[in-house]
Amino acid sequence: MSSVPSTMKAVVCDKTGGPEVLRYTEDQTVPKPGESEVLVKNKYGGINYIDTYFRTGSYAEYTSVSADRVVKLPSGLSEEDVLGSFLMGMTALSLVKEAYEVKKGDTILVHAAAGGVGLLMGQILKDLGATAIGTASTKDKCDRAKEHGYAHMINYKDIPDWVAEVKKIAPEGVNCVYDSVGKTTWEGSLEAVKRKGSVIYFGNASGPLPPMNIAVLAKKNTKIMRATLMQYVVTRDELEYYSNLLFDYLRDGKLKVNIHKVYDLTDVQQAHKDLEGRLTSGKLLIKTS
C-alpha cells in the first residue's frame, strides 16, 4: 500500500445554507483512525438526498470509520455499481423485507419512482412478484421507471389527482405505499392504501410531515411507520445480511444500477443543485480520487 499523505482534497461546510456553502479545499488533514477504526481511501463518494438536509461532513479522499462498519467489496462487482446501489439498495431491501414485508401478488405504490431508491425498488418489487405503481414528475422519468420494473407510472404533473389514478389501477387501494416525498404526498398516501394496509414514510423530499391526528388511521385500520435504514443495520449481523443480500442481487444481474452522473469533487455544488432541482434520475457519484 502506498504511504498516506498528511493532507487531502475535500469539500467542507463552514455554515448552513444552500449549495453555495460547500467549499472545495486541497489542504484538509487526513484523519487518523482511532482504536477499532480503519482509514478508508475513497475513490468515489455517493450523494444522497439526505445530504441536502444537513450539508455537514461533506466528501473527502479519506475517511476514518469504525472497523465493524466496513464491508469488503466482493470480487466480480464494480466499485461504481456497488457504491451506486449500496445505501439505496439496502434501504430498498430493508423496506420490502421489514418495514412492510412484500408478498407475491401485492400491489405497491412507490413515490419518486425515478429516484435512486425508486429505480432499485421497482426491480426488487418485480423480482418479488408484486405489481409496482410509481409516481414521478416528468414523462422521461416515468419512461425510465417503467424500464426498471414498474408496471404502471403516474405523472403527477399531468394528472394532479394521482390518488384517483391509483384507484383506477387498484380499486380497493394498494397493499402498501412507500413514501419518501413527505409533505406533499402524505395525505394522498393514506387515501391510496387499502383497508388494513400500510404506509411507510422514509423521506422528506418536499418537506417534513405536519403533526398528524392519529384518529385518521381508524378509517381503514391503516398502519404507518417512519423507517430509516440505520435502524435496520445496527448490529454487524444485520449489516452483513443486507449488504450480502444486495451483493447477491447485483451478482445475479437482478439489479440494473442507474448512475445519473459522476461529478468531480470540485463540482459538488452543482451536484447538490441538480439533486434539489429534480434534474436527476438515479444515483449521483462524486469522484474523490
One Martini backbone bead per residue (centre of mass of N, CA, C, O) as a GRO file, in nm:
protein
  289
    1MET     BB    1   0.096   0.035   0.022
    2SER     BB    2   0.071   0.348   0.007
    3SER     BB    3   0.132   0.631   0.137
    4VAL     BB    4   0.003   0.860   0.361
    5PRO     BB    5  -0.101   1.157   0.356
    6SER     BB    6  -0.153   1.462   0.535
    7THR     BB    7  -0.330   1.556   0.293
    8MET     BB    8  -0.653   1.659   0.139
    9LYS     BB    9  -0.923   1.637  -0.046
   10ALA     BB   10  -1.219   1.854   0.007
   11VAL     BB   11  -1.547   1.909   0.132
   12VAL     BB   12  -1.671   2.191   0.304
   13CYS     BB   13  -1.868   2.317   0.598
   14ASP     BB   14  -1.915   2.630   0.780
   15LYS     BB   15  -2.229   2.653   0.701
   16THR     BB   16  -2.539   2.715   0.654
   17GLY     BB   17  -2.725   2.628   0.345
   18GLY     BB   18  -2.665   2.619   0.039
   19PRO     BB   19  -2.453   2.500  -0.203
   20GLU     BB   20  -2.251   2.751  -0.160
   21VAL     BB   21  -2.122   2.629   0.121
   22LEU     BB   22  -1.957   2.449  -0.054
   23ARG     BB   23  -1.601   2.374  -0.007
   24TYR     BB   24  -1.312   2.353  -0.183
   25THR     BB   25  -1.020   2.155  -0.091
   26GLU     BB   26  -0.640   2.071  -0.041
   27ASP     BB   27  -0.580   2.095   0.311
   28GLN     BB   28  -0.680   1.854   0.457
   29THR     BB   29  -0.671   1.650   0.716
   30VAL     BB   30  -0.591   1.340   0.770
   31PRO     BB   31  -0.731   1.103   0.931
   32LYS     BB   32  -0.697   0.934   1.245
   33PRO     BB   33  -0.727   0.635   1.353
   34GLY     BB   34  -0.868   0.477   1.595
   35GLU     BB   35  -0.989   0.262   1.789
   36SER     BB   36  -1.136   0.034   1.579
   37GLU     BB   37  -1.020   0.167   1.315
   38VAL     BB   38  -1.028   0.275   0.969
   39LEU     BB   39  -0.868   0.370   0.671
   40VAL     BB   40  -1.030   0.518   0.392
   41LYS     BB   41  -1.001   0.516   0.045
   42ASN     BB   42  -1.164   0.725  -0.175
   43LYS     BB   43  -1.297   0.712  -0.501
   44TYR     BB   44  -1.598   0.736  -0.415
   45GLY     BB   45  -1.905   0.927  -0.371
   46GLY     BB   46  -2.216   0.952  -0.235
   47ILE     BB   47  -2.529   1.102  -0.322
   48ASN     BB   48  -2.779   1.221  -0.100
   49TYR     BB   49  -3.060   1.380  -0.007
   50ILE     BB   50  -2.979   1.411   0.295
   51ASP     BB   51  -2.741   1.608   0.243
   52THR     BB   52  -2.938   1.864   0.206
   53TYR     BB   53  -3.022   1.886   0.510
   54PHE     BB   54  -2.711   1.943   0.629
   55ARG     BB   55  -2.424   1.996   0.511
   56THR     BB   56  -2.233   1.773   0.652
   57GLY     BB   57  -1.899   1.633   0.630
   58SER     BB   58  -1.898   1.552   0.343
   59TYR     BB   59  -1.613   1.519   0.110
   60ALA     BB   60  -1.340   1.269   0.068
   61GLU     BB   61  -1.048   1.079   0.032
   62TYR     BB   62  -1.075   1.029   0.349
   63THR     BB   63  -1.186   0.778   0.602
   64SER     BB   64  -1.280   0.731   0.939
   65VAL     BB   65  -1.380   0.406   1.054
   66SER     BB   66  -1.543   0.162   1.181
   67ALA     BB   67  -1.470  -0.167   1.146
   68ASP     BB   68  -1.783  -0.271   1.183
   69ARG     BB   69  -1.864  -0.085   0.904
   70VAL     BB   70  -1.707  -0.268   0.714
   71VAL     BB   71  -1.719  -0.363   0.362
   72LYS     BB   72  -1.632  -0.586   0.134
   73LEU     BB   73  -1.550  -0.602  -0.188
   74PRO     BB   74  -1.655  -0.797  -0.420
   75SER     BB   75  -1.578  -1.001  -0.650
   76GLY     BB   76  -1.706  -0.892  -0.973
   77LEU     BB   77  -1.760  -0.600  -0.866
   78SER     BB   78  -1.817  -0.279  -0.909
   79GLU     BB   79  -1.771   0.018  -0.761
   80GLU     BB   80  -2.004   0.170  -0.896
   81ASP     BB   81  -2.235  -0.033  -0.836
   82VAL     BB   82  -2.206  -0.045  -0.533
   83LEU     BB   83  -2.220   0.259  -0.467
   84GLY     BB   84  -2.486   0.308  -0.648
   85SER     BB   85  -2.648   0.086  -0.429
   86PHE     BB   86  -2.595   0.053  -0.129
   87LEU     BB   87  -2.779   0.241   0.040
   88MET     BB   88  -3.035   0.215  -0.144
   89GLY     BB   89  -3.054  -0.093  -0.155
   90MET     BB   90  -3.081  -0.141   0.152
   91THR     BB   91  -3.328   0.030   0.181
   92ALA     BB   92  -3.516  -0.129  -0.007
   93LEU     BB   93  -3.482  -0.406   0.136
   94SER     BB   94  -3.582  -0.318   0.420
   95LEU     BB   95  -3.865  -0.234   0.331
   96VAL     BB   96  -3.954  -0.523   0.199
   97LYS     BB   97  -3.872  -0.699   0.467
   98GLU     BB   98  -3.975  -0.502   0.730
   99ALA     BB   99  -4.165  -0.262   0.712
  100TYR     BB  100  -4.285  -0.425   0.453
  101GLU     BB  101  -4.377  -0.742   0.359
  102VAL     BB  102  -4.351  -0.851   0.054
  103LYS     BB  103  -4.583  -1.010  -0.163
  104LYS     BB  104  -4.707  -1.207  -0.373
  105GLY     BB  105  -4.950  -0.993  -0.541
  106ASP     BB  106  -4.889  -0.727  -0.468
  107THR     BB  107  -4.971  -0.375  -0.436
  108ILE     BB  108  -4.745  -0.101  -0.508
  109LEU     BB  109  -4.652   0.225  -0.390
  110VAL     BB  110  -4.414   0.464  -0.543
  111HIS     BB  111  -4.244   0.731  -0.474
  112ALA     BB  112  -4.003   0.843  -0.662
  113ALA     BB  113  -3.935   0.616  -0.894
  114ALA     BB  114  -3.674   0.780  -1.041
  115GLY     BB  115  -3.502   0.741  -0.819
  116GLY     BB  116  -3.270   0.570  -0.663
  117VAL     BB  117  -3.460   0.389  -0.495
  118GLY     BB  118  -3.691   0.353  -0.703
  119LEU     BB  119  -3.535   0.188  -0.924
  120LEU     BB  120  -3.470  -0.048  -0.732
  121MET     BB  121  -3.755  -0.113  -0.628
  122GLY     BB  122  -3.885  -0.203  -0.895
  123GLN     BB  123  -3.703  -0.457  -0.931
  124ILE     BB  124  -3.765  -0.596  -0.661
  125LEU     BB  125  -4.073  -0.617  -0.687
  126LYS     BB  126  -4.071  -0.789  -0.941
  127ASP     BB  127  -3.909  -1.026  -0.818
  128LEU     BB  128  -4.147  -1.070  -0.588
  129GLY     BB  129  -4.437  -1.039  -0.751
  130ALA     BB  130  -4.514  -0.743  -0.777
  131THR     BB  131  -4.712  -0.455  -0.825
  132ALA     BB  132  -4.587  -0.154  -0.964
  133ILE     BB  133  -4.643   0.180  -0.858
  134GLY     BB  134  -4.564   0.504  -0.990
  135THR     BB  135  -4.416   0.827  -0.928
  136ALA     BB  136  -4.374   1.133  -1.128
  137SER     BB  137  -4.279   1.452  -1.305
  138THR     BB  138  -4.210   1.300  -1.584
  139LYS     BB  139  -4.196   1.127  -1.870
  140ASP     BB  140  -3.902   1.034  -1.858
  141LYS     BB  141  -3.925   0.913  -1.572
  142CYS     BB  142  -4.149   0.713  -1.636
  143ASP     BB  143  -3.996   0.555  -1.852
  144ARG     BB  144  -3.759   0.468  -1.673
  145ALA     BB  145  -3.921   0.316  -1.458
  146LYS     BB  146  -4.037   0.101  -1.655
  147GLU     BB  147  -3.739  -0.014  -1.705
  148HIS     BB  148  -3.749  -0.080  -1.363
  149GLY     BB  149  -4.047  -0.256  -1.307
  150TYR     BB  150  -4.290  -0.085  -1.375
  151ALA     BB  151  -4.629  -0.119  -1.460
  152HIS     BB  152  -4.697   0.176  -1.341
  153MET     BB  153  -4.737   0.529  -1.432
  154ILE     BB  154  -4.747   0.861  -1.268
  155ASN     BB  155  -4.799   1.191  -1.377
  156TYR     BB  156  -4.850   1.456  -1.154
  157LYS     BB  157  -4.847   1.693  -1.362
  158ASP     BB  158  -5.084   1.571  -1.546
  159ILE     BB  159  -5.202   1.414  -1.268
  160PRO     BB  160  -5.299   1.545  -0.981
  161ASP     BB  161  -5.504   1.295  -0.928
  162TRP     BB  162  -5.337   1.025  -0.828
  163VAL     BB  163  -5.534   0.865  -0.655
  164ALA     BB  164  -5.745   0.803  -0.875
  165GLU     BB  165  -5.541   0.648  -1.051
  166VAL     BB  166  -5.481   0.426  -0.852
  167LYS     BB  167  -5.785   0.326  -0.830
  168LYS     BB  168  -5.795   0.222  -1.123
  169ILE     BB  169  -5.584  -0.005  -1.064
  170ALA     BB  170  -5.674  -0.011  -0.736
  171PRO     BB  171  -5.980   0.002  -0.605
  172GLU     BB  172  -5.897  -0.084  -0.293
  173GLY     BB  173  -5.606  -0.046  -0.307
  174VAL     BB  174  -5.303  -0.069  -0.158
  175ASN     BB  175  -5.093  -0.243   0.046
  176CYS     BB  176  -4.852  -0.026  -0.014
  177VAL     BB  177  -4.667   0.272   0.083
  178TYR     BB  178  -4.378   0.441  -0.046
  179ASP     BB  179  -4.268   0.748   0.124
  180SER     BB  180  -4.019   1.015   0.030
  181VAL     BB  181  -4.167   1.304   0.024
  182GLY     BB  182  -4.428   1.384   0.222
  183LYS     BB  183  -4.592   1.671   0.246
  184THR     BB  184  -4.740   1.629  -0.057
  185THR     BB  185  -4.830   1.293   0.003
  186TRP     BB  186  -4.938   1.179   0.279
  187GLU     BB  187  -5.249   1.190   0.237
  188GLY     BB  188  -5.265   1.028  -0.029
  189SER     BB  189  -5.143   0.770   0.086
  190LEU     BB  190  -5.384   0.712   0.280
  191GLU     BB  191  -5.594   0.693   0.043
  192ALA     BB  192  -5.444   0.461  -0.139
  193VAL     BB  193  -5.485   0.266   0.076
  194LYS     BB  194  -5.597  -0.007   0.209
  195ARG     BB  195  -5.742  -0.200   0.410
  196LYS     BB  196  -5.494  -0.279   0.632
  197GLY     BB  197  -5.268  -0.111   0.545
  198SER     BB  198  -4.951   0.047   0.443
  199VAL     BB  199  -4.739   0.328   0.551
  200ILE     BB  200  -4.410   0.426   0.436
  201TYR     BB  201  -4.196   0.650   0.574
  202PHE     BB  202  -3.852   0.773   0.430
  203GLY     BB  203  -3.904   1.091   0.362
  204ASN     BB  204  -3.850   1.476   0.282
  205ALA     BB  205  -3.841   1.621  -0.009
  206SER     BB  206  -4.099   1.838   0.055
  207GLY     BB  207  -4.105   1.783   0.354
  208PRO     BB  208  -4.236   1.756   0.647
  209LEU     BB  209  -4.456   1.628   0.839
  210PRO     BB  210  -4.724   1.699   0.991
  211PRO     BB  211  -4.922   1.688   1.229
  212MET     BB  212  -5.101   1.393   1.345
  213ASN     BB  213  -5.410   1.245   1.361
  214ILE     BB  214  -5.451   0.923   1.462
  215ALA     BB  215  -5.760   0.888   1.386
  216VAL     BB  216  -5.725   0.852   1.068
  217LEU     BB  217  -5.650   0.539   1.087
  218ALA     BB  218  -5.945   0.421   1.152
  219LYS     BB  219  -6.083   0.416   0.872
  220LYS     BB  220  -5.861   0.149   0.781
  221ASN     BB  221  -5.648   0.037   0.966
  222THR     BB  222  -5.378   0.191   0.949
  223LYS     BB  223  -5.036   0.152   0.890
  224ILE     BB  224  -4.746   0.318   1.028
  225MET     BB  225  -4.410   0.444   0.924
  226ARG     BB  226  -4.074   0.555   1.020
  227ALA     BB  227  -3.809   0.484   0.820
  228THR     BB  228  -3.462   0.356   0.865
  229LEU     BB  229  -3.177   0.200   0.791
  230MET     BB  230  -3.003   0.233   1.056
  231GLN     BB  231  -3.219   0.042   1.224
  232TYR     BB  232  -3.136  -0.227   1.035
  233VAL     BB  233  -2.791  -0.185   1.089
  234VAL     BB  234  -2.671  -0.207   1.387
  235THR     BB  235  -2.561  -0.476   1.345
  236ARG     BB  236  -2.344  -0.684   1.197
  237ASP     BB  237  -2.550  -0.890   1.094
  238GLU     BB  238  -2.735  -0.687   0.952
  239LEU     BB  239  -2.527  -0.568   0.759
  240GLU     BB  240  -2.454  -0.838   0.621
  241TYR     BB  241  -2.730  -0.917   0.520
  242TYR     BB  242  -2.787  -0.666   0.332
  243SER     BB  243  -2.523  -0.662   0.170
  244ASN     BB  244  -2.540  -0.956   0.061
  245LEU     BB  245  -2.813  -0.927  -0.075
  246LEU     BB  246  -2.721  -0.712  -0.271
  247PHE     BB  247  -2.487  -0.868  -0.402
  248ASP     BB  248  -2.668  -1.089  -0.516
  249TYR     BB  249  -2.833  -0.911  -0.704
  250LEU     BB  250  -2.589  -0.815  -0.870
  251ARG     BB  251  -2.464  -1.094  -0.948
  252ASP     BB  252  -2.755  -1.193  -1.084
  253GLY     BB  253  -2.878  -0.939  -1.251
  254LYS     BB  254  -3.137  -0.790  -1.088
  255LEU     BB  255  -2.964  -0.516  -1.100
  256LYS     BB  256  -2.988  -0.190  -1.234
  257VAL     BB  257  -2.755   0.061  -1.234
  258ASN     BB  258  -2.821   0.415  -1.210
  259ILE     BB  259  -2.604   0.654  -1.334
  260HIS     BB  260  -2.630   0.978  -1.381
  261LYS     BB  261  -2.349   1.099  -1.242
  262VAL     BB  262  -2.004   1.201  -1.242
  263TYR     BB  263  -1.850   1.405  -1.017
  264ASP     BB  264  -1.646   1.631  -0.931
  265LEU     BB  265  -1.532   1.762  -0.641
  266THR     BB  266  -1.558   2.064  -0.759
  267ASP     BB  267  -1.892   1.995  -0.832
  268VAL     BB  268  -2.084   1.975  -0.574
  269GLN     BB  269  -2.280   2.210  -0.604
  270GLN     BB  270  -2.415   2.108  -0.866
  271ALA     BB  271  -2.516   1.843  -0.753
  272HIS     BB  272  -2.714   1.970  -0.549
  273LYS     BB  273  -2.877   2.135  -0.751
  274ASP     BB  274  -2.976   1.895  -0.921
  275LEU     BB  275  -3.118   1.744  -0.692
  276GLU     BB  276  -3.313   1.978  -0.593
  277GLY     BB  277  -3.417   2.031  -0.906
  278ARG     BB  278  -3.500   1.756  -1.039
  279LEU     BB  279  -3.249   1.663  -1.263
  280THR     BB  280  -3.261   1.362  -1.167
  281SER     BB  281  -3.175   1.000  -1.233
  282GLY     BB  282  -3.055   0.842  -0.984
  283LYS     BB  283  -2.717   0.826  -0.926
  284LEU     BB  284  -2.479   1.014  -0.745
  285LEU     BB  285  -2.132   1.090  -0.801
  286ILE     BB  286  -1.809   1.126  -0.643
  287LYS     BB  287  -1.484   1.203  -0.741
  288THR     BB  288  -1.206   1.179  -0.509
  289SER     BB  289  -0.948   1.001  -0.685
   0.00000   0.00000   0.00000
